[in-house]
Amino acid sequence: MTGARDWQGTVGRNWAQEQARTDRSFAGMTPHLLEAVAAERGTRIVDIGCGAGELSRAIAAVRPDAQVTGVDISADLIAAASARGHPGNLRFELADASAWQPQTAPDLYASRHGVMFFPHPPGAFAHLAAVAAPGARMVFSCFRAAAENGWASGIARLLPPSAPAPAQTFPPGPFAFADPAHVRACMAGWKDITFTPVDFAYVAGAGSDPVADAMDFFARIGPAAAAIRELPQSARESFLQRLEALARDHLVGGQVAFPAAAWLVRATVDH
């Protein structure tokens, strides 16, 4: 499970350092979010869990009439986002979105895979609703089940069995919002919630040696990274060999790419 503390520490730092490759891995999802944002009204747009700012920058570019604010809990990611340069209608703020007090009431929230890590999602969504303008809308993406995401299920099959995680009502993590019924239960303060399935390519490797690029990426980001760090030497070597074989099996057209499956979720504030 990946929670707020992880994003404030090593995970956030790694994602900031790997911003080019993490942006690439989600690049196929971004146009779907931009299309959804373009269909919504709103001049005060907030990108929740903005990371290194790729989606925030894209929204600000296509909505020059709007003031866009990217919010993230990771100081490293906010620093990376700010350092990239951005148009005058975009700013970044270090904050926990579940308790953040905006200067003006947002009328549109957006997020690319940034809402699944709240420690208590109902409270977080209720807060976002409470500080939003009447009629505000929300558009976000989240992964569907791990079994539908080839990069996650493929790596999971290579990992040794692990002890079950402690039971939690709202366990944070990349697949925490896979079940629409669970998402509806989490979205306190929101109504008219809809789910649209989106499939895209999760690009893990490219360049002159895509397999080596993918292996380096896996060593820094995602479920393989912890295994590479923590497995004993003998088990690590075997795991890396099988991981490389998995990457080679998904090498097509100069890229190591896996099927990825997400929900595009839309909702209206309930006040």
C-alpha positions in Angstrom: 0.0 0.0 0.0 1.2 3.5 -0.8 0.0 6.3 1.4 0.6 10.0 2.1 3.7 9.4 4.1 5.3 7.5 1.2 4.5 10.4 -1.2 6.1 12.8 1.3 9.2 10.7 1.4 11.0 8.2 -0.8 8.1 7.6 -3.3 7.6 11.3 -4.0 11.3 11.9 -4.3 11.7 9.0 -6.8 8.7 10.2 -8.9 10.2 13.7 -8.9 13.6 12.4 -10.2 11.8 10.2 -12.7 9.3 12.8 -14.0 10.1 12.3 -17.7 9.5 8.5 -17.5 6.5 8.7 -15.2 4.9 11.2 -17.5 5.6 8.9 -20.4 4.0 6.0 -18.7 0.7 7.9 -18.3 0.9 9.9 -21.6 -1.8 7.7 -23.1 -4.3 8.7 -20.4 -3.7 12.5 -20.5 -5.6 13.2 -23.8 -8.7 11.5 -22.3 -8.6 13.8 -19.3 -8.0 16.9 -21.3 -11.0 16.1 -23.5 -13.1 15.6 -20.4 -11.8 18.9 -18.9 -12.5 20.7 -22.2 -16.2 19.6 -22.0 -16.6 21.2 -18.5 -17.1 24.8 -17.5 -14.8 26.3 -15.0 -12.3 29.1 -14.6 -10.8 28.1 -11.2 -9.4 24.6 -11.9 -7.5 22.5 -9.3 -5.3 19.5 -10.2 -5.4 17.2 -7.2 -2.2 15.3 -6.6 -0.5 17.1 -9.5 2.8 15.4 -9.2 5.5 16.9 -11.4 2.8 19.0 -13.1 2.4 17.5 -16.5 -1.4 17.5 -16.4 -1.6 20.9 -14.8 0.6 22.4 -17.5 -1.5 20.8 -20.2 -4.8 22.1 -18.7 -3.4 25.6 -18.3 -2.3 25.6 -22.0 -5.7 24.6 -23.3 -7.6 26.7 -20.9 -5.9 30.1 -20.9 -9.0 31.7 -19.6 -8.8 29.7 -16.4 -6.6 30.0 -13.3 -5.1 26.5 -12.7 -3.6 25.4 -9.3 -1.7 22.2 -9.0 -1.7 20.8 -5.4 0.4 18.0 -4.1 1.5 16.7 -0.7 5.1 16.0 -1.9 7.6 18.8 -1.6 9.9 17.1 -4.1 7.2 16.9 -6.7 6.0 20.5 -6.2 9.7 21.6 -6.6 10.0 19.5 -9.8 6.7 20.9 -11.1 7.7 24.5 -10.4 11.1 24.1 -11.9 9.7 23.0 -15.3 8.4 26.5 -16.1 4.7 27.2 -16.7 2.3 29.8 -18.1 1.1 32.7 -16.0 -2.3 31.2 -15.3 -0.8 28.2 -13.5 0.7 28.0 -10.0 1.7 25.1 -7.7 1.0 24.7 -4.0 2.4 22.3 -1.5 -0.7 21.1 0.5 -2.7 18.1 1.5 -5.8 18.4 -0.7 -7.9 16.7 2.0 -7.5 19.7 4.3 -6.4 22.5 1.9 -8.1 25.8 2.1 -8.1 27.5 -1.4 -8.0 31.2 -1.8 -11.1 31.1 -4.1 -13.7 28.3 -4.4 -12.7 25.9 -7.2 -15.4 25.2 -9.8 -13.6 22.3 -11.5 -11.3 19.6 -10.0 -9.1 17.4 -12.1 -6.7 14.6 -11.2 -4.7 12.0 -13.1 -4.4 9.0 -10.7 -4.0 11.3 -7.7 -7.0 10.6 -5.5 -6.5 7.0 -4.5 -4.0 7.7 -1.7 -6.1 9.6 0.8 -6.0 7.9 4.2 -9.7 8.6 4.6 -11.3 9.2 1.2 -14.9 10.1 2.4 -13.5 12.9 4.6 -11.2 14.1 1.8 -14.0 14.2 -0.8 -16.4 15.8 1.6 -13.8 18.5 2.3 -13.2 19.1 -1.4 -17.0 19.4 -1.9 -17.3 21.8 1.1 -14.7 24.3 -0.3 -15.9 24.1 -3.9 -18.2 26.5 -5.7 -21.9 25.6 -6.1 -22.3 23.3 -9.1 -18.6 22.5 -9.2 -17.5 19.5 -11.2 -14.8 16.8 -10.8 -13.0 14.8 -13.4 -10.4 12.2 -12.4 -8.8 9.0 -13.6 -7.9 5.9 -11.5 -6.8 2.4 -12.4 -9.2 -0.4 -12.8 -8.3 -3.8 -11.4 -4.7 -4.9 -11.3 -5.6 -8.0 -13.4 -6.6 -5.6 -16.2 -3.3 -3.7 -16.0 -0.6 -5.9 -17.6 2.4 -4.0 -16.1 1.1 -4.7 -12.6 -0.3 -8.2 -13.0 2.8 -9.3 -15.0 5.2 -8.1 -12.3 3.0 -9.5 -9.5 3.3 -13.0 -11.0 7.1 -12.7 -10.7 7.2 -11.6 -7.1 7.4 -14.1 -4.2 4.3 -14.5 -2.0 4.0 -11.8 0.7 2.2 -11.6 4.0 -1.3 -10.2 3.7 -1.6 -6.5 4.4 -3.4 -5.4 7.5 -7.1 -5.0 6.9 -8.2 -1.4 6.3 -11.6 0.0 5.3 -9.9 2.4 2.9 -6.5 1.0 2.0 -4.6 3.6 -0.1 -2.8 2.5 -3.2 -2.8 2.5 -7.0 -5.7 0.1 -7.3 -7.7 1.4 -4.3 -10.4 2.8 -6.7 -10.7 -0.1 -9.0 -14.3 -1.0 -7.8 -16.9 1.6 -8.7 -19.1 0.7 -5.8 -16.2 1.5 -3.4 -15.5 4.7 -5.2 -19.1 5.8 -4.8 -18.8 5.0 -1.1 -15.7 7.2 -0.9 -17.1 10.2 -2.7 -19.0 11.9 0.1 -20.4 15.2 -1.0 -20.6 14.3 -4.7 -23.5 13.1 -6.9 -24.1 12.1 -10.5 -21.0 10.0 -10.4 -20.2 8.3 -13.8 -17.5 5.8 -14.8 -16.1 5.5 -18.4 -13.5 2.8 -19.1 -10.4 3.9 -20.8 -7.6 1.6 -22.1 -4.2 3.0 -22.9 -0.6 1.9 -23.3 1.6 2.0 -20.2 5.0 2.8 -21.8 7.8 1.5 -19.5 10.8 1.6 -21.9 11.9 3.5 -25.0 15.0 5.0 -26.6 18.0 3.3 -28.0 17.7 0.3 -25.6 14.0 0.1 -24.6 14.5 -3.1 -22.4 17.3 -1.5 -20.4 15.3 1.6 -20.1 12.3 -0.3 -18.8 14.5 -2.3 -16.3 15.9 1.0 -15.0 12.4 2.4 -14.7 11.1 -0.6 -12.9 14.0 -0.4 -10.4 12.8 3.1 -9.4 9.1 3.2 -9.8 6.3 0.7 -9.1 5.9 -2.8 -7.6 9.3 -4.1 -8.8 11.3 -1.4 -7.1 10.8 -2.6 -3.5 11.5 -6.2 -4.5 14.8 -5.3 -6.2 15.8 -3.4 -3.0 14.6 -6.0 -0.5 15.1 -9.5 -2.0 18.2 -11.4 -1.0 20.9 -11.5 -3.7 20.1 -15.0 -5.0 16.4 -14.3 -5.3 17.1 -10.9 -6.7 19.1 -12.2 -9.6 16.4 -14.7 -10.6 13.7 -12.0 -10.3 15.7 -9.6 -12.5 16.1 -12.2 -15.2 12.4 -13.0 -15.3 11.6 -9.2 -15.2 13.9 -8.7 -18.2 12.1 -11.5 -20.1 8.8 -9.9 -19.3 10.0 -6.6 -20.7 11.3 -8.3 -23.9 7.9 -10.0 -24.3 6.3 -6.5 -24.4 8.9 -4.9 -26.8 7.0 -3.7 -29.8 7.8 -0.9 -32.3 10.8 0.3 -30.2 8.9 0.5 -27.0 8.3 -1.7 -24.0 4.5 -1.1 -23.5 1.9 -2.9 -21.4 -1.9 -2.7 -21.5 -3.3 -0.3 -18.9 -6.9 0.1 -17.8 -8.5 3.0 -16.1 -11.7 4.6 -15.1 -12.5 8.2 -16.1 -14.8 9.4 -13.3 -17.0 12.5 -13.5 -19.1 13.9 -10.6 -21.0 17.0 -9.5 -20.8 18.6 -6.1 -23.8 17.9 -4.0 -24.6 21.4 -2.8 
